[in-house]
Amino acid sequence: MSNEHITLTAGDAEVDVLPGNGGRVGGLRLGGVELLRQGERFGCFPMVPWCGRLRDGRFMDGGTVRQMPLNAPPHAIHGTARNAPWRTARKSTDEAVLTYDLTDPWPYPGRVTQQVSLTEAGLTLTMSVETHGSSFPAQIGWHPWFLRNLGGEDVTIGFEPAWQEERGEDHLPTGRRIDPGPGPWDDCFGMPDGVDVTLTWPGQLQLKVTSREKWVVVYDEQDEAVCVEPQTGPPDGLNTHPRLVTPLEPLEASTTWTWTRL
């Protein structure tokens, strides 16, 4: 099960889905050209039940302090599901649905469902977190590693955020919103009308990352790849912008990547 490799196809688009490796999308090829950085830590992985860094690996549940393992000391980063095997609920030629049951070290039972849907012109990722027991705070996001270079000129990142979360020495938002500054970035931005970021590989391809969510982390401090990460709240959001999953109200989010040849 852990080595299951699902390939979705639509037109000349191909997507690899790797349930056993954190439920991630392992590759996206258009006309045979790979867009995602390859390797077991890369591709595009789901961030759940939190996104980015969680300060000191801790968050409050009412009066109780919950401690997560410090996998990016002194913080905990990117949730627990990217390091765990997911189950394949169903698959077809152009869609796969995966599930992951939240378990230790996360203290609350719940189920995450991720749907990966491919068309000739785009890829849509949808995730939900449900509980049948106690309510708990959670976040959803995606962390794609888009290759900086596809054989021509380097990619450019185009977006018009309303604000940038000021970043402290500890790489976490301070709570202040500032005017967006120039890159390189490892920063969270606010886009209140929804995430809308355009990646352009000049003369080759344009890819738009959109989401109804209003937070996006852009990371381009690495030579090989750039990351555009839509998420339901900023880093450390379990503490600063908690979104409750309740038996009546799951947490749901989606992102769509659409592409155009240039």
Secondary structure, DSSP 8 states (H G I E B T S, - for coil): -TT--EEEEETTEEEEEETTTTTEEEEEEETTEE-B--STT-SEEEEBS--SEEGGGEEEETTEEEE---SBTTBEESBSGGGS--EEEEE-SSEEEEEEEE-TTSSS-EEEEEEEEE-SSEEEEEEEEE-SSS-EEE--EEEE-EESBSSSSB-EEE---SEEEEE-TTSSEEEEEE----SS-EEEEE-TT-EEEEEEETTTEEEEEEESSSEEEEE--SSSEEEEEEESS-TTHHHHS-EEE-SS--EEEEEEEEEEE-
